[in-house]
Amino acid sequence: MLYNMINVCRRRDFRFQRMTSTTREALFLVIFSLIATASSRTIPCLDGCKCDLSEDDPVIRCDELGLDRFPLPHSSPLKGFHFLALTCNDIETIPAISMIKASFPDLQGIDVQGNTRLNCSHLASLHSEIPVLSDCDNEKPLQCDNLDKSCDWKCRALAKLKEMWAQFKDLVNRKAKEWQAEETIEAAKDWFSAQFKKFKVAIGDLSD
Ligand SMILES: *[C@@H]1O[C@H](CO)[C@@H](O)[C@H](O)[C@H]1NC(C)=O
């Protein structure tokens, strides 16, 4: 059902198609990467990053390190990590997807919010290959010099997801009037709503 709807959207409105696939990817990545942490073991890796080897939530954390380059392993690939948190650095360019996949074969998502010099045109080609959370489509970028200390990388990813969810609902509501295809749209909303709830329960966030 959702797939049908996305095909309809593709034909009708390119911006909507972009939003839908981005939102879908974000939901996909959080389901894989942000599930509650059981046990965890953290080791130093890459250029000052921390590789967190928890069973359910293997993540590479490189947030707030002042990195001006996208970190890549010097020798062997870093296998088994699902998420790369790069929030609040000074990264300008993102390597080609082939390079990212060779370096991090199991990666399901990247968070590059709060990199003010990032060239957003590099992200366009990545979106179909790997979900990326960024400020590129956002009028209010992450304020790295004024971070909420109680909100870690996981919380920031959730906040971004919530914003995308609100945008999606808003867009669907506006489009519903135009298309007069309420059944399809309701089904799509239900699907997103169910996925979103699952994710929130998974990370123990039960608020609205
Ligand atoms: C961003 O990247 C594109 C494509 O590689 C390039 O053409 C453009 O000049 C870059 N923009 C900036 C501001 O560096």
The ligand as a Tripos MOL2 file, in Angstrom:
@<TRIPOS>MOLECULE
LIG
   14    14     1     0     0
SMALL
NO_CHARGES

@<TRIPOS>ATOM
      1 C1         29.5630   21.2410   -3.4700 C.3       1 LIG1
      2 O1         29.8110   20.1170   -4.2430 O.3       1 LIG1
      3 C2         29.4730   20.2600   -5.6030 C.3       1 LIG1
      4 C3         29.6120   18.9130   -6.2830 C.3       1 LIG1
      5 O2         30.7990   18.2440   -5.9340 O.3       1 LIG1
      6 C4         30.3640   21.3520   -6.2060 C.3       1 LIG1
      7 O3         30.0430   21.5280   -7.5620 O.3       1 LIG1
      8 C5         30.1350   22.6550   -5.4480 C.3       1 LIG1
      9 O4         31.0080   23.6450   -5.9200 O.3       1 LIG1
     10 C6         30.3540   22.4490   -3.9530 C.3       1 LIG1
     11 N1         29.9400   23.6370   -3.2350 N.am      1 LIG1
     12 C7         30.7250   24.2610   -2.3670 C.2       1 LIG1
     13 C8         30.1330   25.4410   -1.6900 C.3       1 LIG1
     14 O5         31.8590   23.8920   -2.1210 O.2       1 LIG1
@<TRIPOS>BOND
     1     1     2 1
     2     1    10 1
     3     2     3 1
     4     3     4 1
     5     3     6 1
     6     4     5 1
     7     6     7 1
     8     6     8 1
     9     8     9 1
    10     8    10 1
    11    10    11 1
    12    11    12 1
    13    12    13 1
    14    12    14 2
@<TRIPOS>SUBSTRUCTURE
     1 LIG1         1 GROUP 0 **** ****
